Amino acid sequence: MPRDIALVAEALRQTDAALAEELDKVLADELPALRRDGGFVRGGYADALDEARALRDESRRVIAGLQVRYAELTGIRALKIRHNNVLGYFVDVPAQHGEKLMSAPLNATFIHRQTTAGQVRFTTTELGELESKIATAAERALALELEIFERMASAVAAANATIKDAAEAIAALDVACALAALAVERDYVRPQVDNSLAFAIGGGRHPVVEQMLAAGGGPFVANDCDLSPLPSQPGQGAGRIWIVTGPNMAGKSTFLRQNALIAILAQIGSFVPARAAHIGVVDRLFSRVGAADDLARGHSTFMVEMVETAAILNQAGERALVILDEIGRGTATFDGLSIAWATIEYLHEQNRCRALFATHFHEMTALAAKLPRLHNATMRVKEWQGDVVFLHEVVAGAADRSYGIAVAKLAGLPASVIERAKVVLAQIEAEDRVSPARKLIDDLPLFAAARPAAAPAPQESALTALVEALAALNPDEMSPRDALEALYALKAQLAKGKR
């Protein structure tokens, strides 16, 4: 750092002090965006320019001053300077004073132009010149400014090398000071950056979301992330992949992005928003987050998603960092699950990069039992009196629910829609959703050992029948007696299922 500061100081010393002083004299404090707008030369720098501007901006005041002077010269208090489209500017006096201006010595100054019933009109050489100057004042002012601009531009171009060095030095100093101030104000930590494949973040925070929450008085929940190679493979092998599951609104996307931002900040030489950070050099960072389309080129949101995913899988190497959010959600459930599944396998076996993969396909968490570098993480939530509380904390494990209905309720969907969604969800969840994923894992070409699919438990079949019977009821069309009989029937069916 002292060496960098010395280089900055040396670059600033090489600048042309005389040129800098001249530019300070020439340039106004507030500059226009375009030179054709004028107004960039400081007042008082050039007399001719000041005069042109005065005529342009204060023509009434200049004419009034000339009128006062002529009135004093002639002793005619009724003398006026007027303007019309035929004569332009002219000196106007009552008829009784006309003879005075046409007599010596005033006739040497005032030139008779027109006599009317009650007025006599004159012009002067000075007034004619002033009228011409007023008519062209704006163009002349801009022309003078552009002339000054070209002269100063030539001087600056001649000092191009030293100015460029000074600008780069100031930019480097500005960035260093800004990052230093940020580190102190927001409690950032100095990261360890080396040539390993490590990626261990302790108490990481999102630099932008944290400040937005702080402005509203809320805390940011810090989270750890470790994508480093397995301890059994120090200094070799490949980074880990985390599958991050959990509800919408729980913070999965924030977690993915904050780790990518921490990697960028560390490699530009900044302190990072974390308690501790050890990051092996990341040669490329790939991100597939959010939904976007390119309809002008015939690309739907899902096509854009697939194009971006293809770019990642075709380019990411072992030193890359990849964040993927909800791959496969833009198509049918089984299509999307199969694409996301194959993507995880490819990242693990071919790209071998450090990666964070957020998904609602909970079936994919079973892959952690087969892929050694795959790690399951989930966003903690707490259910309280029928509602879901998002804790925004990342912990080891896998979510078995997305709590989408809870998010829909928070969004304000009608109560009848929420209740109907709960009934449909209960019916779907009653069916076996585990065996397809288990069968798919056992049939992976990567692993030869196959296991027979487990037969569904009797209790699960009974529960399915009970849920179907409950869903078939329509309370609004039932009498109290019918409702009571239906309740007894359901209870008997439940007791039968337990046997």
C-alpha angles and dihedrals in degrees: 000000000000088000091052091050090050090053091050092050092049092051091051092049091056093061120111105256093193092053091048091051092049092049089051090054094046104042122075121229093247114045128196122239092239128037091221087069091063124204096109097111114086117245113256095032097101124022094207091053092048090052093050091049091049091053091046097046103027106032092135092054092048092049091047090052092051090049092054091049093050092047090054092045094052099031089231109131092186092062112124135180109222138173137218135164093254104047100020111208116001141165111249125198133167115267093253091063096045095090091055093058092045091055129079132306096016093049087071088067104029118060116200114238110161143000123205133177094279107008140056119206129207140173133205134210089244093050091050092051091046091051090053091048093049091050092055100028097108094049092045093049092052092045091053091048092050090049090054089045093055091048093051092043090057090051092049092047090053089056093043098126098051093042091052091050091049092049092051090048093050091046091052091048091048093051093046093049093046093050091046092051090047092051092052097043096046102034098247122174132224109254125220108235120186143145095273127103092245122137109172117153120181116199095349120189136193106249095214103034090048091058093045090053091046090054088056094046096252128126125240116231109228119215138195124233127187118183094155120131115276115280089244089063106047114178094002143053118054141294125272129257121221120206105206116200132174142105128314111265091028095107107261095135092045090052092051095047097044091058091049090050092048089054091051094047092049093052095049089057099259131134111249136229098255144091091244136351134191112179128176112215112284111211095189135010119209125192131186104178133142133007125285137153138205101206093163087068095039096257119139122204090264093049090051089049092052094045091053092045090050090053090053096048092046096048112027117106134185093281094051126105114217129191117188123182121196101336111192098018093116095071140043115315099250093041091051094045092051092050093047090046093051091045092056091049091050093048089050100045105027111022093033090192134145107266146169115209118188116194146158091210095104091181089074093066088076087070090075088076090060108030108066098207095046117106128187119222129171141188112250118237134174126214113217125177093333095315131099122236114202110218095183090218122137114219135167115271140058133278119234095194137043097206088219091152090056090053090047089053091051089050091058105253112168115275092240090056091050093050093047090049090053091053093049091046092051091052093049094045090051089069121079109274097162104062096064091056092043091050091049091052092049091050095052110130086221090069121043099196110097126194127205114249113256117246113245113263116251091234091056091055091049091049090051091053091048093051091049091051091049092048091052093060120100107199093187091064097043128096119224090258092050090050092051092049091049090052091052090048092052091048091051091048090051092051090050091051092053090056 
